[in-house]
């Protein structure tokens, strides 16, 4: 499917039965931590933002080692990010609750897969009063599968007994697109979080949207 930026209703989004969301930056607005995140990533030399994920995948010989290196960097990033998040009061992106509520009304299953610490996720979801809106919440960190390791997505899909062909992962970073690709499922990149629209475009997601407000408009 080609990448679209229009605000028209997109019936193809309705073909999915399971919608898995990243948390930090995707559902949860984290603007005050964006600069910290970008500064650390530049120092760690994470994934080349001009390289297409498909091109990286084409060289399967080096993909495994590249992912292992990326995971190590992301584990270090997660430690710093978790420490900073303690002092941050999270809030949801506009239309986040409306979107999740709409998906549930449509009979869809909704889950979260995040690199964030499970304790923090539970605390933030509880504080916002939205934990019961999700069928499942999984911390990739807690199961030892920091993204782009696809095992976290596979755990969610297996536990909810979903078909990969009818599962969509929604995230705000290139690593989210790669994780979905390695898990063999479609991806939707939203540029209201950590990575820019153009950076996300370079990864070649199945869908590329400006944010959750556009997602909500398309799936109504």
Order of alpha helices (4+ residues) and beta strands (2+ residues): beta-beta-alpha-alpha-alpha-beta-alpha-beta-alpha-beta-alpha-beta-alpha-beta-alpha-beta-alpha
